[in-house]
Structure formats: C-alpha cells, structure tokens
Amino acid sequence: MAKRHPVVSGSAWLAARRKLLAKEKAFTRSRDKLTAAQRALPWQAIEKEYRFEGRDGRQTLAELF
C-alpha cells in the first residue's frame, strides 16, 4: 500500500518548501565545487595515434577536429 502524503496548510507547505530549498541550494553549491574540481584535473597527453574509419576514410583523432 502506498504511503499517502500529508495535506497541510499553505504556511506549513511554505515552511517545508523553504527548508527543502535550503537543501537544494547547498546541494547545488556542492555540485558546482565538484564540477570545478573535475574541470581542474590535469590533462593527459595522448601518446597513441588512434585512427577512426569514417565517411572520409581513415582519420586520426586530430584530423577529426
């Protein structure tokens, strides 16, 4: 049996929404920091020459861009 949601007054809903909004904002700030850390990771040089088969024939990774 599914749990029913409580029905509350407008002021109770607004208080609950504000509490959730604070958590959402904290999550967003945390996710933004994580994303910035991902972007700040050092790059790794590609030593191997990859070749791809496409409509224009075989091309290296650099030639694709």
VONU-987749 format. One record per residue (C-alpha): x, z, y negated; residue number from 1. Coordinates in nm, 3 decimals. Each point is the difference from the previous one (the first is absolute). Example, Ala and Ser with C-alpha at 12.3 -4.5 7.8 and 13.67 -1.06 7.14 Angstrom:
NODE, X, Z, Y, nr
NODE, 1.230, 0.780, 0.450, 1 .
NODE, 0.137, -0.066, -0.344, 2 .
//
This chain:
NODE, X, Z, Y, nr
NODE, 0.000, 0.000, 0.000, 1 .
NODE, 0.137, -0.099, -0.339, 2 .
NODE, 0.071, 0.270, -0.253, 3 .
NODE, -0.225, -0.025, -0.302, 4 .
NODE, 0.138, 0.004, -0.350, 5 .
NODE, -0.121, 0.282, -0.221, 6 .
NODE, -0.226, -0.087, -0.291, 7 .
NODE, 0.110, 0.178, -0.317, 8 .
NODE, -0.076, 0.009, -0.370, 9 .
NODE, 0.164, -0.236, -0.246, 10 .
NODE, 0.230, 0.271, -0.131, 11 .
NODE, 0.112, 0.097, 0.351, 12 .
NODE, 0.066, -0.367, 0.082, 13 .
NODE, 0.198, -0.044, -0.322, 14 .
NODE, 0.213, 0.306, 0.078, 15 .
NODE, 0.071, -0.133, 0.351, 16 .
NODE, 0.079, -0.345, -0.141, 17 .
NODE, 0.243, 0.142, -0.255, 18 .
NODE, 0.175, 0.197, 0.274, 19 .
NODE, 0.032, -0.313, 0.212, 20 .
NODE, 0.117, -0.203, -0.302, 21 .
NODE, 0.286, 0.247, -0.053, 22 .
NODE, 0.105, -0.053, 0.363, 23 .
NODE, -0.030, -0.378, -0.038, 24 .
NODE, 0.223, 0.005, -0.309, 25 .
NODE, 0.260, 0.217, 0.177, 26 .
NODE, -0.004, -0.241, 0.294, 27 .
NODE, 0.043, -0.299, -0.233, 28 .
NODE, 0.298, 0.164, -0.173, 29 .
NODE, 0.155, 0.078, 0.338, 30 .
NODE, -0.059, -0.356, 0.124, 31 .
NODE, 0.151, -0.141, -0.322, 32 .
NODE, 0.315, 0.210, 0.055, 33 .
NODE, 0.026, -0.118, 0.359, 34 .
NODE, -0.046, -0.363, -0.105, 35 .
NODE, 0.270, 0.037, -0.266, 36 .
NODE, 0.236, 0.147, 0.261, 37 .
NODE, -0.070, -0.296, 0.230, 38 .
NODE, 0.078, -0.247, -0.280, 39 .
NODE, 0.322, 0.191, -0.079, 40 .
NODE, 0.136, -0.037, 0.353, 41 .
NODE, 0.323, -0.199, 0.009, 42 .
NODE, -0.014, -0.355, 0.126, 43 .
NODE, 0.176, -0.120, 0.309, 44 .
NODE, 0.195, -0.324, 0.001, 45 .
NODE, -0.127, -0.255, 0.250, 46 .
NODE, 0.308, -0.110, 0.192, 47 .
NODE, -0.170, -0.217, 0.259, 48 .
NODE, -0.113, -0.347, -0.102, 49 .
NODE, -0.361, -0.023, 0.105, 50 .
NODE, -0.153, -0.344, 0.045, 51 .
NODE, -0.369, -0.076, -0.008, 52 .
NODE, -0.188, -0.303, 0.125, 53 .
NODE, -0.255, -0.125, -0.251, 54 .
NODE, -0.172, -0.315, -0.114, 55 .
NODE, 0.320, -0.102, -0.184, 56 .
NODE, 0.214, 0.054, 0.311, 57 .
NODE, 0.251, 0.279, 0.061, 58 .
NODE, 0.078, 0.212, -0.305, 59 .
NODE, 0.200, 0.313, -0.068, 60 .
NODE, -0.161, 0.306, -0.151, 61 .
NODE, 0.161, -0.079, -0.337, 62 .
NODE, -0.134, -0.356, 0.011, 63 .
NODE, -0.352, 0.126, 0.044, 64 .
NODE, 0.019, 0.166, -0.340, 65 .
//
